[in-house]
Amino acid sequence: MPPGDAGSGYYPARVIVDLDAIRANVRRLAQAAPSAAVMAVVKADGYGHGLLPVAGAALEAGAGWLGTAQLDGAFALRAAGHEVPVLAWMYAPGAPFAAAIGARIDLSVPAPWAMTEVIDAAREAGRPARVHLKVDTGLGRGGSFLEPWTELLHAALAAEQRGEVQVVGVWSHLARADEPGHPGVHAQIEVFDEALRRADAAGARLEVRHLANSAATLALPEAHYDLVRPGLSIYGLSPFTHRSATELGLRPAMRLEADLALVKAAPAGQGVSYGHTYTTTRDTVLGVVPIGYGDGVPRHGSNVAPVQVAGRRHTIAGRVCMDQFVLDLGPEGARLAAGERAVLFGAGDHNEPTARDWADAVGTIDYEIVTRIGSRIPRIHVGSPDGATDPGGNAVSGVPATVEVALPDQEATEALGRRLAGLLRAGDLVVLTGDLGAGKTTLTRGIGAGLEVRGPIASPTFIIARVHPSLIGGPDLVHVDAYRLESLDEVDALDLDTSLADSVTVVEWGEGVVESLSEDRLEVSLDRPRGTGIDPGAPDPGRVARLRGTGARWDGIDLAGTGVAVERVGEQAAASDDVR
C-alpha cells in the first residue's frame, strides 16, 4: 500500500532524495580512499533515504560492495538484482542463515554461537558461507576481543578446510573515528593490525580487511586497508562536529517538507498547542504544518526547531503533536495561504534548515534526524537516472530531470502554479504543453496568484499576448497563446524578447515554437487520462504534470518540492540501527 491514507496515495508532506547528490558523494569518498574499494552502507532503509534507489545510485557511482545491518535489507538487495558482494552483520540466534548463504550474502561472524549456526546453515544450504570475522578492537560492542577472536579465527579456518565456510574478511569498527587525533583511534588500529598478523600467520587468505567508516574514510588513510565502509557521508552529512558537509565536499541528499494545512490570524496572548507552552506576544498569524512525531518529527523540537516558510525561518511554536505542529509566522504571514510549502530541512542552499540544525536544536545527531522519518511520508527520488558523468567520471551538473506531479483536480493544478511562482523570477520563460482542457490556463492562473499580479487571468486564445502587471513591485506576468503561431517570424513579431528580462513569460502551446527565446526555460506538460474529454459536467479526472528545467538557470533548482510525485518508492522500512 502506498504511503498516506489507505487507497488515496495522498500525503501532505514528502521526503525528496537527490540521487545525483548520492552519486557525487560516493565519488568524493572514493577519491578520499583511492587505494580501497567502497562499500556503500545502506542500512536502516538507506539511512531513511530509500534502500534500493540509494543502492542503485551508489553502484552507478562506483561502489563495489553494499552493506546492511539486517538480513531483510540484504535479501531485498538480492531480490532487486544486485550481484555485487553484500554484507549483513546484525542478527541473533535463529537467524535465517541458510537462506542468506543460498542468496550469496556475506555474513559477519562476531562470536562462537554465530560460527556454529553458520556452519550448520552452510551444510543445509549445500554451499560454503562467505564470512567476515569481527574483532572488537576497543569499541566494546560487536565482535570478540582479540584473544577469544583468535580462537574464533582458528575455528573458522578449520571449517574452511572442511568446505563449510570461506573466510573472506576480517573487520572491526572504530569508536572515535570522528576524533582523528585521539590516542584511542591509533590504539584500535594497532589491535586490528595484530589481528591481521594472527590471521596471516594462521594461513588465512583474505579478500578484504576493513575498518573505516565515514570519518575514517575522510580523515584516516591509515585505516583504509582494502575496503572502506562509509555510511552517513554517502547521504551528504558530515561525521565531524568541527567540519561541515560543504567543507568536506559533500552535498546533503534529503529534503523534508510539508504543505501548510491552515493559516489563520491569532491575537496577542493566545496559547498554542498542548499545554500552552508557547503564547503569542503580539497579533500574529499561525500556520499549521500537518506532520508530527507520528512521522518522525522529534517532539523535543517543540519551541526550538527551525522551519522555513516563504524564504524565512521560524521556530516551532508550542508542542509538536502526533500529526501536526504550529509555526508563529508573524504579522507578515497574512500574505500566506494554506498550501504554502514549509521546509523542515534540506541542503541549506537557500537558507533552509539542515538536518544538522535540527540535530543541534533537539540535542541529538543528524543520523537520527534522517533515519527517523516515518514510512507514511512518501519518498520522491530525483536526479538523472544514469548518473551522468563527464569524461573524468565526475558528476555533471545541469542534467535535466523530469519530475511528475499528480494533480487530482483544478484546485491542485492552481496550487501547483502558486508553488511554481515561488521559484520564478524576472527573466524566466515557462513553456506549457497539453491538450485542450488539460489545465494550462488554470496552472497559469495559479502562477499569477503566486506572483501577485493583476487579474483576471483567462485563456489568451483571442489575444495572443496579455500583460498582467505586478501588484507588489515584482515581475509582471506575460501570458502568451502560441497555438496559432506557425513560424519563428511570428514569434519575433510579438517582441517577447524585449519584455522577457523584466517579466515572467508563460507560453501556452509553446513547445517547438518559443524555445529560441531562451536557453533557460521551465517546461511543463499537462496530460489528462486517455479517453477523457472536456465535458464540463463530468467529474474532473485529474491530470499529471511533468516538470523539466532546462539550462543553467534551473541547475540545482528543486522541482520535486512542487507536489507529490506519481512514482514513489513503496513503504519504507523503519530505521533500526544506530551503528555509524
Secondary structure by P-SEA (a helix, b strand, c coil): ccccccccccccbbbbbcaaaaaaaaaaaaaacccbbbbbcccccccccccaaaaaaaaaacccbbbbccaaaaaaaaaaccccbbbbcccccccaaaaaaaabbbbbbccaaaaaaaaaaaaaaccccbbbbbbcccccccccccaaaaaaaaaaaaaaaaccccccccccccccccccccaaaaaaaaaaaaaaaaaaaacccccbbbbbccccccccccccccbbbbcccccccccccccccccccccccbbbbbcccbbbbbcccccccccccccccccbbbbbbcccccccccccccccbbbbccccccccccccccccccccccccccccccccccccccccccccccaaaaaaaacccaaaaaaaccccbbbbbbcccccccccccccccccbbbbbbbbccaaaaaaaaaaaaaaccccbbbbbbbcccccaaaaaaaaaaaacccccccccccccbbbbbbccccbbbbbbbccccccaaaaaaacccccccccbbbbccccccccccccbbbbbbbbccccccccccccccbbbbbbbbccccccccccccccccccccccccccccccc
